[in-house]
């Protein structure tokens, strides 16, 4: 279990909510983001302080009484509303009906990286926000939930890319001061792009992390993602999936490995995930490719 995942487990234990989370990221290898999805009956928990920046996303309507940093408000949440709680800020809440919510924690290091990327280079902090509609955060939260439901093992790169995007969005929308960011248009230098793609091909069977790839390019995760997409037309996550599918196709055609063995060799969680991605990208199934080998 990662350091951040231990924080999520401690967080759930500290809240002592009546029901355990339905989904959590604690079994994944996510490094800069933690997440939980839960249904809870009417309940109240006392004020706590957490070491990462927190986002609460409500997926149903729910009246609450919430205290953040000593300020108390009665909120009427609608699906898609969020609450922003900066790191180390006191937060307590009481809800009077059943709630469905996503809880996301973001490592403060993401925000330090984003601030370093800003053209203004001055320091800023997140400002607490109560019930606030935010369609982008809502949709990103739902996508992360879907990833946990269907592909938790292979979700690291996607989750960490989303975390970097969320950090920049939160600073721009909920920061104390507005930040402006450099606009790169030329993508990664070819030598750097080759280094990154060579690393990806050499480690396809592993849970690749965004920070690892960004370090090769000597960039923050945020800018690395942008420049990589400009260079390749794909996000790092999309590119890795395509590389895994191409490697799987070659192995299915030229080796004696079974479909399940190939899935493991190229970094998919299981045969089912390999089936889905090959059908989506190539329009055929692994069994159809195997028939070509036999013929």
WOMO-V409188 format. One record per residue. RES is the residue in three letters. OMEGA is omega in radians with two decimals (NA if undefined). D_LAST is the distance of its C-alpha to the last C-alpha in Angstrom with 2 decimals. Layout:
# WOMO-V409188
RES,OMEGA,D_LAST  RES,OMEGA,D_LAST
This chain:
# WOMO-V409188
UNK,-3.09,45.08  UNK,3.08,46.07  UNK,3.14,49.70  UNK,3.13,49.37  UNK,3.06,47.76  UNK,3.08,50.75  UNK,3.13,52.98  UNK,3.13,51.25  UNK,3.11,51.71  UNK,3.12,55.33  UNK,-3.14,55.80  UNK,-3.14,54.66  UNK,-3.11,56.92  UNK,3.14,59.84  UNK,-3.12,59.69  UNK,3.11,59.78  UNK,-3.03,58.40  UNK,-3.06,58.49  UNK,3.10,54.74  UNK,3.11,51.93  UNK,3.07,49.49  UNK,3.10,46.54  UNK,2.97,44.32  UNK,3.11,45.05  UNK,-2.99,43.39  UNK,3.11,44.82  UNK,-3.14,41.50  UNK,3.09,39.79  UNK,3.11,40.14  UNK,-3.06,41.97  UNK,-3.05,44.66  UNK,-3.08,46.91  UNK,3.01,46.79  UNK,-3.05,47.32  UNK,3.02,47.05  UNK,3.08,47.93  UNK,-3.05,47.81  UNK,2.92,50.41  UNK,-3.13,52.42  UNK,3.04,56.01  UNK,3.11,59.11  UNK,-2.99,62.44  UNK,3.03,63.28  UNK,3.02,65.09  UNK,-3.07,64.48  UNK,-3.09,66.97  UNK,3.08,66.66  UNK,3.03,64.09  UNK,-3.10,63.16  UNK,-3.04,59.57  UNK,3.09,58.47  UNK,3.10,55.89  UNK,-3.03,56.09  UNK,3.03,55.35  UNK,2.98,54.09  UNK,-3.11,54.54  UNK,3.14,52.63  UNK,3.12,53.78  UNK,2.98,51.35  UNK,3.10,54.11  UNK,-3.09,57.79  UNK,3.01,60.11  UNK,3.14,63.75  UNK,2.93,64.37  UNK,-2.98,67.22  UNK,3.07,65.98  UNK,3.07,67.80  UNK,3.09,66.48  UNK,3.07,68.66  UNK,3.12,71.77  UNK,-3.12,71.29  UNK,3.11,70.77  UNK,2.97,69.49  UNK,-3.09,68.67  UNK,2.96,65.30  UNK,-3.05,63.66  UNK,2.98,59.95  UNK,3.10,57.58  UNK,-3.12,53.78  UNK,3.06,52.67  UNK,3.14,55.95  UNK,2.96,55.83  UNK,-3.13,58.32  UNK,-3.14,58.39  UNK,-3.14,59.99  UNK,3.13,60.34  UNK,3.05,59.97  UNK,3.06,63.03  UNK,-3.12,64.67  UNK,-3.08,66.08  UNK,3.05,64.32  UNK,-3.07,65.23  UNK,3.02,64.34  UNK,3.07,65.25  UNK,-2.96,63.39  UNK,3.10,64.97  UNK,3.12,61.97  UNK,3.14,58.34  UNK,2.98,56.32  UNK,-3.04,52.65  UNK,3.00,52.08  UNK,3.06,49.83  UNK,-3.14,51.40  UNK,3.03,50.10  UNK,-3.11,51.54  UNK,3.14,51.07  UNK,3.13,51.94  UNK,3.13,54.99  UNK,3.10,53.32  UNK,-3.11,51.21  UNK,3.06,54.47  UNK,3.11,55.98  UNK,-3.11,52.99  UNK,3.13,53.28  UNK,3.10,57.02  UNK,3.13,56.48  UNK,-3.05,54.21  UNK,-3.14,56.93  UNK,-3.07,58.97  UNK,3.07,62.23  UNK,3.03,61.67  UNK,-3.10,64.21  UNK,3.05,63.73  UNK,3.14,63.21  UNK,3.05,62.59  UNK,3.07,61.10  UNK,3.13,63.63  UNK,3.07,63.35  UNK,3.09,62.42  UNK,-3.05,62.90  UNK,-3.06,61.15  UNK,3.07,59.51  UNK,3.12,56.80  UNK,-3.07,53.94  UNK,-3.12,50.85  UNK,-3.14,48.82  UNK,3.12,49.45  UNK,-3.11,48.85  UNK,3.10,45.41  UNK,3.09,44.41  UNK,3.13,45.64  UNK,3.11,43.60  UNK,3.09,40.43  UNK,3.08,41.14  UNK,3.13,41.74  UNK,3.11,38.37  UNK,3.11,36.71  UNK,-3.14,38.56  UNK,-2.93,37.47  UNK,-3.06,33.74  UNK,-3.10,32.85  UNK,-3.09,35.80  UNK,-3.08,33.89  UNK,-2.96,32.24  UNK,-2.98,35.31  UNK,-3.06,37.41  UNK,3.12,36.78  UNK,-3.09,37.20  UNK,-3.10,40.35  UNK,3.02,41.96  UNK,3.09,41.32  UNK,3.13,42.97  UNK,3.12,45.82  UNK,3.11,46.59  UNK,3.14,46.63  UNK,-3.12,48.94  UNK,3.13,51.32  UNK,3.14,51.89  UNK,-3.12,52.26  UNK,3.11,54.79  UNK,-3.12,56.82  UNK,-3.05,56.97  UNK,-3.01,57.86  UNK,3.12,59.82  UNK,3.12,61.14  UNK,3.10,64.81  UNK,-3.11,64.46  UNK,3.12,61.95  UNK,3.01,59.57  UNK,-3.04,58.12  UNK,3.10,54.94  UNK,-3.13,53.92  UNK,3.08,51.57  UNK,-3.10,48.96  UNK,-3.01,47.06  UNK,-3.13,45.32  UNK,3.14,42.74  UNK,2.98,42.13  UNK,-3.06,42.84  UNK,-3.14,39.69  UNK,3.12,40.42  UNK,3.12,40.79  UNK,3.12,37.68  UNK,3.10,35.66  UNK,-3.10,37.31  UNK,-3.10,36.44  UNK,3.06,32.80  UNK,3.11,32.37  UNK,3.13,33.93  UNK,-3.11,31.64  UNK,-3.12,28.47  UNK,-3.06,30.03  UNK,-3.10,30.92  UNK,-3.10,28.15  UNK,-3.08,28.06  UNK,3.09,31.78  UNK,-3.09,34.02  UNK,3.12,35.05  UNK,-3.12,38.59  UNK,-3.12,40.20  UNK,3.12,43.19  UNK,-3.13,41.06  UNK,-3.13,39.47  UNK,3.13,42.84  UNK,3.10,44.53  UNK,-3.13,42.28  UNK,-3.11,43.47  UNK,3.14,47.03  UNK,3.00,47.25  UNK,3.10,48.05  UNK,-3.12,45.19  UNK,-3.08,46.51  UNK,3.07,46.52  UNK,-3.14,43.36  UNK,-3.13,41.49  UNK,-3.08,43.13  UNK,3.11,42.55  UNK,3.13,38.94  UNK,3.08,38.21  UNK,-3.09,40.13  UNK,-2.99,38.05  UNK,-3.04,34.54  UNK,-3.10,35.05  UNK,2.95,34.05  UNK,3.09,36.00  UNK,-3.14,35.13  UNK,3.14,33.56  UNK,-3.13,31.37  UNK,-3.14,30.36  UNK,3.11,29.42  UNK,3.13,27.25  UNK,3.10,25.35  UNK,3.13,25.01  UNK,3.12,23.70  UNK,3.13,21.07  UNK,3.10,19.92  UNK,3.14,19.98  UNK,3.13,18.05  UNK,3.14,15.24  UNK,-3.14,15.09  UNK,3.13,15.29  UNK,-3.12,12.55  UNK,-2.92,10.15  UNK,3.13,11.89  UNK,3.10,13.66  UNK,-3.10,13.60  UNK,3.04,15.97  UNK,3.13,16.07  UNK,3.14,16.78  UNK,3.12,20.44  UNK,3.11,20.54  UNK,3.12,19.11  UNK,3.14,21.70  UNK,-3.08,24.40  UNK,-3.11,23.40  UNK,3.01,23.74  UNK,3.04,26.91  UNK,-3.06,26.16  UNK,-3.10,28.36  UNK,-3.10,25.71  UNK,-3.12,22.34  UNK,3.13,24.10  UNK,3.07,25.29  UNK,3.13,21.91  UNK,-3.09,20.59  UNK,-3.05,23.62  UNK,3.10,23.49  UNK,3.12,19.83  UNK,-3.11,20.36  UNK,-3.03,23.68  UNK,-3.07,22.71  UNK,3.13,19.19  UNK,3.11,19.34  UNK,3.08,16.15  UNK,3.06,15.84  UNK,3.12,14.38  UNK,3.10,12.39  UNK,3.10,10.81  UNK,3.09,10.02  UNK,3.11,8.64  UNK,3.09,6.11  UNK,3.13,5.09  UNK,-3.11,5.44  UNK,3.14,3.78  UNK,NA,0.00
